[in-house]
Amino acid sequence: MKDRHIDETMAEVYRNDPGLAASVLDDILSDGDQAELLIALRQMAKAFGGVQKVAKDADLNATQIYRMLSAEGNPGVDNLSKILRVMGLRLSVQPIDTPAPVH
């Protein structure tokens, strides 16, 4: 049996369970780990037809998406929203359980 690359496995999982994809992104965003977020978004792009298709559907340049989702990437909110929308997802803001004290 040939080993599957983790990105391919996760792409299949996300493709079959968009609710899990949303939950994973929400957990990552709550932890604030941008590197982990970019990895998950790359896997999700693969799940939703690949970067070329996501770029076309989001009205973005594929090279731009590759750069945004690279290890050094830093996607802006507008582009992140476009990418997520293609995946049937959106950004949202929620109160945290314990607000930080105001100084």
PyMOL commands that place a pseudoatom at each C-alpha (Angstrom):
pseudoatom trace, name=CA, resn=MET, resi=1, chain=A, elem=C, hetatm=0, pos=[0.000, 0.000, 0.000]
pseudoatom trace, name=CA, resn=LYS, resi=2, chain=A, elem=C, hetatm=0, pos=[1.388, 3.378, -1.014]
pseudoatom trace, name=CA, resn=ASP, resi=3, chain=A, elem=C, hetatm=0, pos=[1.569, 6.052, 1.691]
pseudoatom trace, name=CA, resn=ARG, resi=4, chain=A, elem=C, hetatm=0, pos=[-0.582, 9.089, 1.003]
pseudoatom trace, name=CA, resn=HIS, resi=5, chain=A, elem=C, hetatm=0, pos=[0.830, 12.518, 1.637]
pseudoatom trace, name=CA, resn=ILE, resi=6, chain=A, elem=C, hetatm=0, pos=[-0.884, 14.191, 4.614]
pseudoatom trace, name=CA, resn=ASP, resi=7, chain=A, elem=C, hetatm=0, pos=[-2.031, 17.112, 2.434]
pseudoatom trace, name=CA, resn=GLU, resi=8, chain=A, elem=C, hetatm=0, pos=[-3.850, 14.717, 0.079]
pseudoatom trace, name=CA, resn=THR, resi=9, chain=A, elem=C, hetatm=0, pos=[-5.472, 12.903, 2.975]
pseudoatom trace, name=CA, resn=MET, resi=10, chain=A, elem=C, hetatm=0, pos=[-6.609, 16.126, 4.639]
pseudoatom trace, name=CA, resn=ALA, resi=11, chain=A, elem=C, hetatm=0, pos=[-7.878, 17.513, 1.317]
pseudoatom trace, name=CA, resn=GLU, resi=12, chain=A, elem=C, hetatm=0, pos=[-10.128, 14.467, 0.998]
pseudoatom trace, name=CA, resn=VAL, resi=13, chain=A, elem=C, hetatm=0, pos=[-11.331, 14.857, 4.595]
pseudoatom trace, name=CA, resn=TYR, resi=14, chain=A, elem=C, hetatm=0, pos=[-12.153, 18.548, 4.088]
pseudoatom trace, name=CA, resn=ARG, resi=15, chain=A, elem=C, hetatm=0, pos=[-13.848, 17.850, 0.745]
pseudoatom trace, name=CA, resn=ASN, resi=16, chain=A, elem=C, hetatm=0, pos=[-16.104, 15.279, 2.401]
pseudoatom trace, name=CA, resn=ASP, resi=17, chain=A, elem=C, hetatm=0, pos=[-16.821, 17.294, 5.561]
pseudoatom trace, name=CA, resn=PRO, resi=18, chain=A, elem=C, hetatm=0, pos=[-16.968, 21.084, 5.078]
pseudoatom trace, name=CA, resn=GLY, resi=19, chain=A, elem=C, hetatm=0, pos=[-18.208, 21.440, 8.669]
pseudoatom trace, name=CA, resn=LEU, resi=20, chain=A, elem=C, hetatm=0, pos=[-14.947, 19.931, 9.875]
pseudoatom trace, name=CA, resn=ALA, resi=21, chain=A, elem=C, hetatm=0, pos=[-13.025, 22.339, 7.644]
pseudoatom trace, name=CA, resn=ALA, resi=22, chain=A, elem=C, hetatm=0, pos=[-14.832, 25.277, 9.267]
pseudoatom trace, name=CA, resn=SER, resi=23, chain=A, elem=C, hetatm=0, pos=[-14.224, 23.893, 12.744]
pseudoatom trace, name=CA, resn=VAL, resi=24, chain=A, elem=C, hetatm=0, pos=[-10.516, 23.336, 12.074]
pseudoatom trace, name=CA, resn=LEU, resi=25, chain=A, elem=C, hetatm=0, pos=[-10.079, 26.891, 10.788]
pseudoatom trace, name=CA, resn=ASP, resi=26, chain=A, elem=C, hetatm=0, pos=[-12.001, 28.282, 13.746]
pseudoatom trace, name=CA, resn=ASP, resi=27, chain=A, elem=C, hetatm=0, pos=[-9.769, 26.388, 16.193]
pseudoatom trace, name=CA, resn=ILE, resi=28, chain=A, elem=C, hetatm=0, pos=[-6.625, 27.543, 14.405]
pseudoatom trace, name=CA, resn=LEU, resi=29, chain=A, elem=C, hetatm=0, pos=[-7.800, 31.153, 14.378]
pseudoatom trace, name=CA, resn=SER, resi=30, chain=A, elem=C, hetatm=0, pos=[-8.603, 31.023, 18.083]
pseudoatom trace, name=CA, resn=ASP, resi=31, chain=A, elem=C, hetatm=0, pos=[-5.022, 29.869, 18.774]
pseudoatom trace, name=CA, resn=GLY, resi=32, chain=A, elem=C, hetatm=0, pos=[-3.573, 32.534, 16.486]
pseudoatom trace, name=CA, resn=ASP, resi=33, chain=A, elem=C, hetatm=0, pos=[-1.102, 30.180, 14.747]
pseudoatom trace, name=CA, resn=GLN, resi=34, chain=A, elem=C, hetatm=0, pos=[-0.715, 31.712, 11.281]
pseudoatom trace, name=CA, resn=ALA, resi=35, chain=A, elem=C, hetatm=0, pos=[1.635, 29.003, 10.005]
pseudoatom trace, name=CA, resn=GLU, resi=36, chain=A, elem=C, hetatm=0, pos=[-0.923, 26.328, 10.880]
pseudoatom trace, name=CA, resn=LEU, resi=37, chain=A, elem=C, hetatm=0, pos=[-3.685, 28.412, 9.262]
pseudoatom trace, name=CA, resn=LEU, resi=38, chain=A, elem=C, hetatm=0, pos=[-1.746, 28.646, 5.996]
pseudoatom trace, name=CA, resn=ILE, resi=39, chain=A, elem=C, hetatm=0, pos=[-1.131, 24.883, 5.954]
pseudoatom trace, name=CA, resn=ALA, resi=40, chain=A, elem=C, hetatm=0, pos=[-4.828, 24.171, 6.472]
pseudoatom trace, name=CA, resn=LEU, resi=41, chain=A, elem=C, hetatm=0, pos=[-5.793, 26.661, 3.751]
pseudoatom trace, name=CA, resn=ARG, resi=42, chain=A, elem=C, hetatm=0, pos=[-3.366, 25.014, 1.298]
pseudoatom trace, name=CA, resn=GLN, resi=43, chain=A, elem=C, hetatm=0, pos=[-4.918, 21.629, 2.083]
pseudoatom trace, name=CA, resn=MET, resi=44, chain=A, elem=C, hetatm=0, pos=[-8.399, 23.078, 1.673]
pseudoatom trace, name=CA, resn=ALA, resi=45, chain=A, elem=C, hetatm=0, pos=[-7.496, 24.694, -1.648]
pseudoatom trace, name=CA, resn=LYS, resi=46, chain=A, elem=C, hetatm=0, pos=[-6.512, 21.231, -2.855]
pseudoatom trace, name=CA, resn=ALA, resi=47, chain=A, elem=C, hetatm=0, pos=[-9.833, 19.870, -1.590]
pseudoatom trace, name=CA, resn=PHE, resi=48, chain=A, elem=C, hetatm=0, pos=[-11.774, 22.479, -3.544]
pseudoatom trace, name=CA, resn=GLY, resi=49, chain=A, elem=C, hetatm=0, pos=[-10.213, 21.807, -6.940]
pseudoatom trace, name=CA, resn=GLY, resi=50, chain=A, elem=C, hetatm=0, pos=[-6.684, 23.074, -6.466]
pseudoatom trace, name=CA, resn=VAL, resi=51, chain=A, elem=C, hetatm=0, pos=[-5.149, 26.526, -6.372]
pseudoatom trace, name=CA, resn=GLN, resi=52, chain=A, elem=C, hetatm=0, pos=[-5.828, 27.194, -10.062]
pseudoatom trace, name=CA, resn=LYS, resi=53, chain=A, elem=C, hetatm=0, pos=[-9.571, 26.583, -9.650]
pseudoatom trace, name=CA, resn=VAL, resi=54, chain=A, elem=C, hetatm=0, pos=[-9.790, 28.448, -6.342]
pseudoatom trace, name=CA, resn=ALA, resi=55, chain=A, elem=C, hetatm=0, pos=[-7.954, 31.388, -7.918]
pseudoatom trace, name=CA, resn=LYS, resi=56, chain=A, elem=C, hetatm=0, pos=[-10.296, 31.473, -10.895]
pseudoatom trace, name=CA, resn=ASP, resi=57, chain=A, elem=C, hetatm=0, pos=[-13.426, 31.196, -8.725]
pseudoatom trace, name=CA, resn=ALA, resi=58, chain=A, elem=C, hetatm=0, pos=[-12.109, 33.844, -6.294]
pseudoatom trace, name=CA, resn=ASP, resi=59, chain=A, elem=C, hetatm=0, pos=[-11.118, 36.171, -9.147]
pseudoatom trace, name=CA, resn=LEU, resi=60, chain=A, elem=C, hetatm=0, pos=[-7.502, 36.111, -8.002]
pseudoatom trace, name=CA, resn=ASN, resi=61, chain=A, elem=C, hetatm=0, pos=[-4.217, 35.204, -9.653]
pseudoatom trace, name=CA, resn=ALA, resi=62, chain=A, elem=C, hetatm=0, pos=[-3.005, 31.668, -8.868]
pseudoatom trace, name=CA, resn=THR, resi=63, chain=A, elem=C, hetatm=0, pos=[0.556, 32.914, -8.282]
pseudoatom trace, name=CA, resn=GLN, resi=64, chain=A, elem=C, hetatm=0, pos=[-0.858, 35.391, -5.792]
pseudoatom trace, name=CA, resn=ILE, resi=65, chain=A, elem=C, hetatm=0, pos=[-2.625, 32.584, -3.906]
pseudoatom trace, name=CA, resn=TYR, resi=66, chain=A, elem=C, hetatm=0, pos=[0.497, 30.405, -3.892]
pseudoatom trace, name=CA, resn=ARG, resi=67, chain=A, elem=C, hetatm=0, pos=[2.404, 33.324, -2.331]
pseudoatom trace, name=CA, resn=MET, resi=68, chain=A, elem=C, hetatm=0, pos=[-0.347, 34.135, 0.186]
pseudoatom trace, name=CA, resn=LEU, resi=69, chain=A, elem=C, hetatm=0, pos=[-0.566, 30.534, 1.361]
pseudoatom trace, name=CA, resn=SER, resi=70, chain=A, elem=C, hetatm=0, pos=[3.179, 29.862, 1.397]
pseudoatom trace, name=CA, resn=ALA, resi=71, chain=A, elem=C, hetatm=0, pos=[5.051, 29.470, 4.680]
pseudoatom trace, name=CA, resn=GLU, resi=72, chain=A, elem=C, hetatm=0, pos=[6.020, 33.153, 4.448]
pseudoatom trace, name=CA, resn=GLY, resi=73, chain=A, elem=C, hetatm=0, pos=[2.568, 34.237, 3.269]
pseudoatom trace, name=CA, resn=ASN, resi=74, chain=A, elem=C, hetatm=0, pos=[0.409, 36.850, 4.911]
pseudoatom trace, name=CA, resn=PRO, resi=75, chain=A, elem=C, hetatm=0, pos=[-2.979, 37.030, 3.186]
pseudoatom trace, name=CA, resn=GLY, resi=76, chain=A, elem=C, hetatm=0, pos=[-5.017, 40.166, 3.674]
pseudoatom trace, name=CA, resn=VAL, resi=77, chain=A, elem=C, hetatm=0, pos=[-8.546, 39.919, 5.010]
pseudoatom trace, name=CA, resn=ASP, resi=78, chain=A, elem=C, hetatm=0, pos=[-10.052, 40.755, 1.611]
pseudoatom trace, name=CA, resn=ASN, resi=79, chain=A, elem=C, hetatm=0, pos=[-8.198, 37.960, -0.201]
pseudoatom trace, name=CA, resn=LEU, resi=80, chain=A, elem=C, hetatm=0, pos=[-8.706, 35.515, 2.648]
pseudoatom trace, name=CA, resn=SER, resi=81, chain=A, elem=C, hetatm=0, pos=[-12.446, 36.232, 2.487]
pseudoatom trace, name=CA, resn=LYS, resi=82, chain=A, elem=C, hetatm=0, pos=[-12.470, 35.599, -1.272]
pseudoatom trace, name=CA, resn=ILE, resi=83, chain=A, elem=C, hetatm=0, pos=[-10.649, 32.289, -0.884]
pseudoatom trace, name=CA, resn=LEU, resi=84, chain=A, elem=C, hetatm=0, pos=[-12.906, 31.137, 1.948]
pseudoatom trace, name=CA, resn=ARG, resi=85, chain=A, elem=C, hetatm=0, pos=[-16.054, 32.119, 0.036]
pseudoatom trace, name=CA, resn=VAL, resi=86, chain=A, elem=C, hetatm=0, pos=[-15.024, 29.778, -2.807]
pseudoatom trace, name=CA, resn=MET, resi=87, chain=A, elem=C, hetatm=0, pos=[-14.844, 27.026, -0.177]
pseudoatom trace, name=CA, resn=GLY, resi=88, chain=A, elem=C, hetatm=0, pos=[-18.308, 27.868, 1.128]
pseudoatom trace, name=CA, resn=LEU, resi=89, chain=A, elem=C, hetatm=0, pos=[-16.856, 29.433, 4.274]
pseudoatom trace, name=CA, resn=ARG, resi=90, chain=A, elem=C, hetatm=0, pos=[-16.553, 32.932, 5.717]
pseudoatom trace, name=CA, resn=LEU, resi=91, chain=A, elem=C, hetatm=0, pos=[-14.724, 34.786, 8.425]
pseudoatom trace, name=CA, resn=SER, resi=92, chain=A, elem=C, hetatm=0, pos=[-16.660, 35.718, 11.535]
pseudoatom trace, name=CA, resn=VAL, resi=93, chain=A, elem=C, hetatm=0, pos=[-15.928, 37.445, 14.800]
pseudoatom trace, name=CA, resn=GLN, resi=94, chain=A, elem=C, hetatm=0, pos=[-16.945, 36.015, 18.147]
pseudoatom trace, name=CA, resn=PRO, resi=95, chain=A, elem=C, hetatm=0, pos=[-16.389, 37.189, 21.686]
pseudoatom trace, name=CA, resn=ILE, resi=96, chain=A, elem=C, hetatm=0, pos=[-13.718, 35.317, 23.582]
pseudoatom trace, name=CA, resn=ASP, resi=97, chain=A, elem=C, hetatm=0, pos=[-14.713, 33.539, 26.789]
pseudoatom trace, name=CA, resn=THR, resi=98, chain=A, elem=C, hetatm=0, pos=[-12.495, 35.625, 29.030]
pseudoatom trace, name=CA, resn=PRO, resi=99, chain=A, elem=C, hetatm=0, pos=[-11.929, 39.155, 27.747]
pseudoatom trace, name=CA, resn=ALA, resi=100, chain=A, elem=C, hetatm=0, pos=[-8.481, 40.592, 28.169]
pseudoatom trace, name=CA, resn=PRO, resi=101, chain=A, elem=C, hetatm=0, pos=[-8.292, 43.296, 30.830]
pseudoatom trace, name=CA, resn=VAL, resi=102, chain=A, elem=C, hetatm=0, pos=[-8.319, 46.859, 29.522]
pseudoatom trace, name=CA, resn=HIS, resi=103, chain=A, elem=C, hetatm=0, pos=[-5.466, 49.022, 30.776]
for i in range(1, 103): cmd.bond("trace and resi %d" % i, "trace and resi %d" % (i + 1))
show_as sticks, trace
zoom trace
